[in-house]
Amino acid sequence: MNTIRILVVLLLASLMQLAFAAEPATGLSYTDVKLQIAKIQIQDSVSFDDAVESLKLRANQHNLKLAGVSQLYKEIEALTGKPSKRMEIFNFCDGVTAGKMINADPMMISFMPCRIALIEDMQGKRWVISMMMDLKLIKSLPADTRSSAERVMAAMKDMMVAASKGDL
């Protein structure tokens, strides 16, 4: 019985070794983090352009710098030659908070810049969507950094709601 167990263990170990040997070494390592995706529908009475303007103005009120815009729908149209539903990705940044977060944990760079997308779905509904850091991740930061990160996350949520309502 012990001999069979030993043979099974050796067989499994050999198979595992083959499986790992077959995958090329990339040097990549992975960190699992919990993320949340926030979304809110843009009110029917608010145009896409008004939602964009509201998003930018509210970001300015929160001292978040507009770091870039990707008008993805234009790229899709250029590549396919066909009309695309409108979708734009806006990048915002608070450089001081970013610096604090990266100093606390270099992996935080993966959340930067903060992104908020405005999209029109296939049914014509328009949405504001953003990836949000999990509260546990924010709470793991040092106190001063945590309060800055919480302020930015609150600003992002406020920006999303403002865009959905067309608030200026």
Summary of the structure (lengths in Angstrom):
residues: 168
radius of gyration: 22.6
end to end distance: 76.2
largest distance: 76.2
contacts: 447
relative contact order: 0.20
helix: 52%
strand: 21%
